[in-house]
Amino acid sequence: MDGSRNPMIHKDIFGEKTVKDIGKDNDKREEPVGSGNYTVQGRADDILVHMSGEKTNPLPIELAIQQCPIVEHAVVLGHQRLHCSVLIELNSKEASKLEHSQIEKQILTAVENANTNAPAHSHIAPALIKILPLDKHLPVTNKGNILRKQVYNEYHSEIEQIYEQFLNQSNFDSNIPHDNQQKSWTKKNICDYLQETVAEILHKPIENFNDHSQSLYHLSLDSLSTLQLRNKLCQKFGFLDQNIIFEFPTIDALTDQLFAIVNNQQPRQSDDPQHYQQTEEIIDKYINLMATHTNKKRQVTNSDHLGKRIFLITGANGSLGSQTLLQLLNKPQVTKIYCLLRGPDAYNRLRADMELRKQDTAVLDDKRRIIILSTNFDDDQLGQTTNIYQQLQREVTDIIHSAWKMDFNLTINDFDRECLKGLYQLLKLAATSLSEVPMHFHFISSVSAAGSVVIDKVKEEPLSRQKGIALPNGYGQSKYAAEHICWAAMNHWSVPVDIYRFGQISGDSETGVWNTREMISLMICVGCGEMGMLPEDGEQINWIPVNYGAACLVDIAINSSTRTTPPSERVHHIQNPYVITWSQLIKYLKSAGLHFKVVPTEEWIHQLLGNPKNPAYSLAAFFEKTFADGKICHIGQFSLEKTIRRTAILQNCPPIGQQLIQRYIKYWLEVGSLKATDS
């Protein structure tokens, strides 16, 4: 049997192996204690940190795939990549009995089973599966554990080839005949092809997609499957715009677009190209839900929390969330903190994330003060047992909700499914508090919720319902929608709400740790490193170091106690009050010893878009919009006067200067994200 072919296989995860079946060398943790539910733990250096900033624990995925009898070993990869991939070593005795097509089928099934219980961002696409030839073996210890670093060294070329082929599937060579040139497409067969292809990619019955007017994102299409679908469409119809599926997310709309393309007609423009109308409809959907459940409304009083405060926080594994956790622990009146994290293995992932950020993980050992819970934001009880959910209703005094997907390529429909539904469930928890004092809801918003310069200067107060206020991307629109949903909860359910609009958050001012997959840090690392150039035009710099941003948030949250405070006093803008120019930042970077050219913005974006292997290519569509026509799309100004009065910490925030930039650069060089050039 020739095992040298590189099959294109597809998605899903964990089989039926119980925790008792897992090898003795794998740690197990009961979550929560006493529940009888266990998660597989791995070392911090096992965790894969993707370019999006999301993280994958490869161990349970590998264990699931290895349940297949023809698999000897599997290693999941994806560190500093957009998506996960997998190398599979076959069991030569079992595999040699089968034809290659049978092997591919079994491997595909194993990976599909694995994807089923994995987070969406950890799914493995067919084109990212590599079956090794029978004479190839993955390096393992005497106990059979994968030597991950040796895998990267020994199979570097194979790994690079997997990702390069996947990224270049959509490249179209006009000299090679393709289906667009070989057959006459009708609207019907385009529509049929789309329905079949989407069903195949999502591994669902074709009948699930009979409603061609329904958004594919409501039917589980995500960023990975969007890329797969676009790749297939490019192979059929030639090169297509990167955002074609985001802009036309239904089979009907896509059919019309593709039919126009194959007939050399002018493709129609989307009726709602920036999705502003969809955003308003989504807001109304949640407001109507709240209006039909008004029994949750309670009497608001002026009572304040007497002494102790118990916080529930989300997103503690994120940069701002982990700093918020540490800041809360410094407050003596905070007696307990519940940390809700998506997916399994919550404790181990949080510890690993804190280690990566050079934070003290010893604080997690205080099990009486910190309780870490795996959560499911789609569930009415947030994935908790009835007893634990009722415990949250009785005990929690404040919710800080900072968990939010950071993907500028997604639409408002994606954020509805991924984030807004969870926001609603958390607001419902606050509304059903069993305490005498209302549960206070602190929502972490963003300046992108009102950053489109429709307003000359955004005040520290609720936004009006006005199309075009938010930035024209799903992230900004989701924050705009979330703010209005929060105010609706205050109106219909009497939930005390405070909104914190954050500007650009930079790295820790003390350690220099700055997530290298965030837009700004990625732009600097790639621009000053691999590309050797930065654009001449950029936003004014009012970054706030994450430790100062979290300190401002906690200071305001701890002291926001008057329950009848009007909404006009419940909005806070957290960004650095000391602003520097883009050109000043360029000088700081050069003074730090980095060598790069400053080029016209149009040239910079052209160079970025021309290289799919560029680490910043994942944000190509976003950069293309941001630097439209070679000019930066500027964000509006935000008032800070009220927030500065509420917390002295904001006034004392250090400006972005040479010393701080030097600290960030040192960290980026240390972790290998910035590759300094000699000239």
HUPE-V320654 format. One record per backbone hydrogen bond with DSSP energy under -0.5 kcal/mol. NH is the residue of the N-H (numbers start at 0). CO is the residue of the C=O. E is the energy in kcal/mol with one decimal. If there is no record, write none. Layout:
nh: (NH/NH)
co: (CO/CO)
e: (E/E)
This chain:
nh: (2/6/8/8/12/12/13/20/21/21/25/26/28/30/34/38/40/45/46/46/47/48/49/49/50/52/55/57/60/61/62/63/64/65/66/67/70/71/71/72/74/76/79/80/83/84/85/86/87/88/89/90/91/94/95/96/97/102/103/104/105/106/107/108/109/110/111/112/113/113/114/114/115/116/116/117/121/122/124/124/127/128/129/130/131/131/135/140/143/146/147/150/151/152/153/154/155/158/159/160/161/162/163/164/165/166/167/168/169/170/172/173/175/176/178/179/180/181/182/184/189/190/191/192/193/194/195/196/197/198/199/200/201/202/203/207/208/209/211/213/215/217/218/219/220/225/226/227/228/229/230/231/232/233/234/235/236/237/243/246/247/251/253/254/255/256/257/258/259/260/261/262/263/264/266/272/274/278/279/280/281/282/283/284/285/286/287/288/289/290/291/292/293/295/296/297/306/307/308/310/310/311/312/313/314/317/321/322/323/324/325/326/327/328/329/329/330/331/333/334/334/335/336/337/338/338/339/339/340/340/342/348/349/350/351/352/353/354/355/356/357/358/360/362/363/364/365/366/368/369/370/370/371/372/372/374/375/378/381/383/388/389/390/391/392/393/394/395/396/397/398/399/400/400/401/401/406/409/414/415/416/417/418/419/420/422/423/424/425/426/427/428/429/430/431/432/433/434/438/439/440/441/441/442/442/443/444/444/446/448/449/450/451/457/460/465/468/470/472/473/476/477/478/479/480/481/482/483/484/485/486/487/488/489/490/491/492/493/494/495/497/498/499/500/500/501/501/502/505/505/507/511/517/521/522/523/524/525/526/527/528/530/531/532/533/535/540/541/543/544/545/547/548/549/550/551/552/553/554/555/556/557/558/559/559/560/562/564/568/569/571/573/573/574/575/578/579/584/585/586/587/588/589/590/591/592/593/595/596/598/598/602/603/604/605/606/607/608/609/610/613/616/617/618/619/622/623/624/625/626/627/629/630/632/633/635/636/638/643/644/645/646/649/650/651/652/656/660/661/662/663/664/665/666/667/668/669/670/671/671/672/673/674/675/676)
co: (0/4/6/125/112/113/113/17/17/18/22/40/38/36/31/28/26/42/42/43/55/46/47/53/80/49/47/55/56/57/58/59/60/61/63/64/67/69/88/88/86/84/48/77/122/76/127/74/129/72/87/69/89/90/91/93/94/98/99/100/101/102/103/104/105/106/107/108/11/109/11/110/111/112/113/114/118/119/83/122/124/125/85/128/87/129/132/144/140/138/145/146/147/148/149/150/152/154/155/156/157/158/159/160/161/162/163/165/166/167/170/171/172/174/234/235/177/177/178/182/185/186/187/188/189/190/191/192/193/194/195/196/197/198/198/204/205/206/209/210/248/214/215/216/215/221/222/223/224/225/226/227/228/229/230/231/232/233/240/242/243/211/249/250/251/252/253/254/255/256/257/258/260/259/264/269/271/274/275/276/277/278/279/280/281/282/283/284/285/286/287/289/290/292/293/492/304/305/332/308/335/397/337/399/339/314/317/318/319/320/321/322/323/324/325/326/327/329/330/308/332/308/368/310/336/370/312/337/338/372/374/344/345/346/347/348/349/350/351/352/354/353/358/359/360/361/362/364/365/365/336/368/369/338/370/340/381/375/378/380/384/385/386/387/388/389/390/391/309/309/439/311/398/441/313/399/404/406/410/411/412/413/414/414/415/418/419/420/421/422/423/424/425/426/427/429/392/392/429/396/495/398/439/440/497/400/442/499/501/445/446/447/468/636/458/463/465/447/470/409/472/473/474/475/476/477/478/479/480/481/482/483/484/485/486/487/488/489/488/493/440/569/442/498/571/444/499/573/503/543/512/507/514/517/518/519/520/521/522/523/524/525/525/526/596/598/579/539/503/542/505/544/544/545/546/547/548/549/550/551/552/553/554/555/556/558/560/561/565/566/498/500/571/572/541/576/540/580/581/582/583/584/585/586/587/589/588/593/531/533/596/599/599/600/601/602/603/604/605/607/610/613/614/615/616/618/619/620/621/622/624/626/627/625/631/450/455/457/639/640/641/642/646/646/647/649/654/656/657/658/659/660/661/662/663/664/665/666/667/668/667/667/672/673/527)
e: (-0.8/-0.8/-0.7/-3.7/-1.8/-3.4/-0.8/-1.3/-0.6/-0.8/-1.7/-0.6/-1.8/-2.7/-2.2/-2.3/-2.4/-1.7/-0.7/-0.8/-3.0/-0.6/-0.7/-3.0/-2.3/-2.0/-2.5/-0.8/-0.6/-2.7/-2.6/-1.9/-2.2/-2.3/-1.1/-1.8/-2.0/-0.6/-2.7/-1.6/-2.3/-2.6/-3.5/-2.0/-0.7/-1.8/-2.2/-2.3/-2.6/-2.8/-0.5/-2.7/-0.9/-3.2/-1.8/-1.1/-1.9/-2.0/-2.7/-1.9/-2.2/-2.7/-2.7/-2.2/-2.2/-2.5/-2.5/-2.5/-0.8/-1.6/-9.9/-2.5/-1.3/-0.6/-0.7/-0.9/-1.9/-1.4/-0.5/-0.5/-1.7/-1.5/-2.6/-0.5/-2.8/-0.6/-2.1/-2.5/-1.7/-2.5/-1.2/-1.9/-1.9/-1.8/-3.1/-2.5/-0.7/-2.5/-2.5/-2.2/-2.2/-1.9/-2.6/-2.6/-2.0/-2.7/-1.9/-0.9/-0.5/-1.4/-0.5/-0.7/-1.7/-0.5/-0.6/-1.4/-1.4/-1.4/-1.9/-0.8/-2.0/-2.5/-2.7/-2.1/-2.5/-2.3/-2.5/-2.6/-2.7/-2.0/-2.1/-2.6/-2.6/-0.8/-1.9/-1.8/-1.8/-1.5/-1.2/-1.3/-3.3/-1.2/-0.9/-0.7/-2.0/-2.3/-1.8/-2.1/-2.5/-2.6/-2.4/-2.1/-2.4/-2.7/-1.7/-1.1/-3.4/-1.9/-1.7/-2.8/-1.7/-2.5/-2.5/-2.5/-2.0/-1.9/-2.8/-2.6/-1.9/-2.0/-2.5/-1.1/-1.6/-3.4/-0.7/-0.8/-2.2/-1.7/-1.9/-2.1/-2.3/-2.1/-2.2/-1.9/-1.7/-2.3/-2.6/-1.6/-2.2/-2.3/-1.4/-1.3/-0.6/-1.5/-1.9/-0.6/-1.1/-1.3/-2.6/-0.5/-1.9/-2.7/-3.1/-2.0/-0.9/-2.1/-2.6/-1.4/-2.4/-2.2/-2.0/-2.5/-2.5/-1.9/-0.8/-0.7/-1.8/-0.7/-1.7/-1.8/-0.9/-1.0/-3.0/-3.1/-0.5/-2.9/-2.5/-0.6/-0.6/-2.5/-1.3/-2.3/-2.4/-2.4/-2.4/-2.5/-2.3/-2.2/-2.1/-1.3/-1.6/-2.9/-0.7/-0.7/-1.6/-1.7/-1.2/-1.7/-0.8/-2.4/-2.6/-0.5/-0.5/-3.0/-0.5/-3.0/-1.0/-1.7/-2.0/-2.0/-2.7/-2.4/-1.7/-2.1/-2.2/-1.9/-2.5/-1.9/-2.9/-1.8/-3.0/-2.6/-0.6/-2.7/-0.6/-0.8/-0.9/-1.2/-1.8/-2.0/-1.7/-3.0/-2.7/-2.6/-1.8/-2.2/-2.2/-1.8/-2.1/-2.4/-2.2/-1.7/-2.2/-2.4/-1.3/-1.2/-2.1/-0.6/-0.7/-2.8/-3.3/-3.4/-0.6/-0.6/-2.8/-2.1/-1.0/-2.1/-2.4/-1.8/-1.6/-0.7/-2.0/-3.0/-2.1/-1.3/-1.4/-2.6/-2.3/-1.1/-2.4/-2.2/-1.8/-2.1/-2.7/-2.5/-2.2/-1.6/-2.2/-2.4/-2.2/-1.9/-1.8/-1.7/-2.2/-3.3/-1.8/-0.7/-1.4/-0.6/-2.4/-2.9/-2.6/-0.6/-3.0/-1.4/-0.9/-2.2/-0.5/-1.9/-2.3/-1.9/-1.3/-2.8/-2.4/-2.4/-2.7/-2.6/-2.3/-3.0/-0.8/-2.7/-0.7/-2.0/-2.3/-1.9/-3.1/-0.8/-2.1/-0.5/-1.5/-0.8/-2.5/-2.5/-1.5/-2.3/-2.2/-2.6/-2.3/-2.4/-2.7/-2.8/-1.3/-0.9/-0.6/-1.5/-0.6/-1.2/-2.1/-2.1/-2.7/-2.6/-0.6/-0.7/-1.9/-0.7/-2.1/-1.7/-2.2/-1.8/-2.1/-2.5/-2.2/-2.7/-1.3/-1.8/-1.7/-0.6/-2.5/-2.2/-0.6/-0.7/-1.9/-2.3/-1.7/-2.2/-2.1/-2.5/-1.2/-1.5/-1.8/-2.5/-0.7/-1.8/-2.2/-3.0/-2.6/-1.6/-2.8/-2.9/-1.3/-1.8/-2.0/-2.1/-1.0/-0.7/-1.0/-2.9/-2.6/-1.5/-1.6/-1.8/-0.8/-0.7/-1.7/-1.4/-1.0/-2.3/-2.4/-1.6/-2.1/-2.5/-2.2/-1.7/-2.6/-2.6/-2.0/-2.2/-0.5/-0.6/-1.5/-1.6/-0.6/-0.8/-0.5)
